Amino acid sequence: MYLCQSVLPTLHTPYIMVRIEYVITAGGGKNTVSGKNERARTVKRIWSEDEKAAVLKHLQTSILLKKLPGKAAIDKCIESEGALANRSWRNVKDFCRNLIDK
């Protein structure tokens, strides 16, 4: 843990300086001075042909219209297809977004 000090002029009286102290915490996160958030690393899993076919079977009209499907449609797709049991609704939505952007 480090203690840093900054001296900043105030808006009302430019000749008076205000001392601001803040603490830099080690370990990152939202409280870092740089403002960068650390996120957990995830392992990228390649989509199988069965998973791709299941998504296209249920959400093909949305993809062809270049509209992202909603959460309800994605949840219905995941429930009806066993191949998508290991995918979250967010994974399916990202897959659809990538297909639309191509």
C-alpha positions in Angstrom: 0.0 0.0 0.0 1.4 3.4 -1.0 0.3 6.8 0.1 0.4 9.5 -2.6 -0.2 13.2 -2.4 -1.4 15.6 -5.0 -1.6 19.3 -4.9 -4.4 20.9 -6.9 -5.6 24.5 -7.3 -9.2 25.2 -6.3 -11.7 26.7 -8.7 -12.6 29.7 -6.5 -9.3 30.8 -5.3 -6.4 30.0 -7.6 -3.7 31.0 -5.2 -4.8 28.5 -2.4 -3.7 25.0 -3.0 -5.6 22.0 -1.7 -3.8 18.8 -0.7 -5.5 15.6 -1.7 -4.3 12.3 -0.3 -5.3 8.9 -1.7 -4.2 5.4 -1.2 -3.0 3.1 -4.0 -3.9 -0.5 -3.2 -1.9 -3.4 -4.5 -3.7 -6.1 -6.3 -5.6 -4.1 -8.9 -9.4 -4.0 -9.2 -11.6 -1.0 -9.4 -9.7 1.0 -6.8 -6.5 1.3 -8.8 -5.3 4.8 -9.7 -4.9 3.8 -13.3 -8.6 3.0 -13.5 -8.0 -0.3 -15.3 -10.1 -3.2 -14.0 -8.7 -6.7 -13.8 -10.9 -9.4 -15.1 -10.7 -13.2 -14.7 -9.2 -15.0 -17.6 -11.5 -17.4 -19.4 -10.6 -20.3 -21.7 -11.9 -19.9 -25.2 -13.9 -22.9 -26.3 -14.3 -23.5 -30.0 -17.9 -23.9 -31.2 -18.7 -27.4 -32.4 -20.8 -28.0 -35.5 -23.7 -29.3 -33.4 -23.7 -26.1 -31.4 -23.6 -23.9 -34.5 -26.4 -25.9 -36.1 -28.6 -25.6 -32.9 -28.2 -21.8 -32.8 -28.9 -21.4 -36.5 -31.9 -23.7 -36.3 -33.6 -21.5 -33.6 -32.2 -18.0 -34.2 -31.7 -18.0 -38.0 -34.4 -15.4 -38.7 -32.9 -12.9 -36.2 -29.5 -13.4 -37.6 -30.7 -12.9 -41.2 -32.5 -9.8 -40.3 -29.3 -8.6 -38.6 -31.0 -8.2 -35.2 -29.7 -9.6 -32.0 -32.1 -12.0 -30.4 -33.3 -11.2 -26.9 -32.6 -13.2 -23.7 -35.9 -15.0 -23.8 -35.4 -16.3 -27.3 -31.8 -17.4 -26.4 -33.0 -19.1 -23.2 -35.7 -21.0 -25.2 -33.0 -22.1 -27.7 -30.7 -23.3 -24.9 -33.5 -25.2 -23.2 -34.7 -27.0 -26.3 -31.2 -28.0 -27.6 -29.0 -30.4 -25.6 -25.9 -29.3 -27.5 -26.0 -25.9 -25.9 -26.1 -27.1 -22.3 -22.6 -26.0 -21.6 -23.1 -22.5 -23.1 -24.5 -19.5 -21.3 -27.0 -17.2 -22.9 -24.3 -14.6 -23.1 -22.1 -17.0 -25.1 -24.9 -17.6 -27.5 -25.6 -13.9 -27.9 -21.9 -13.2 -28.6 -21.9 -15.9 -31.2 -24.9 -14.3 -32.9 -23.3 -10.9 -32.7 -20.2 -12.2 -34.4 -22.2 -13.8 -37.2 -24.1 -10.6 -37.8 -20.9 -8.5 -37.9 -19.2 -10.7 -40.5 
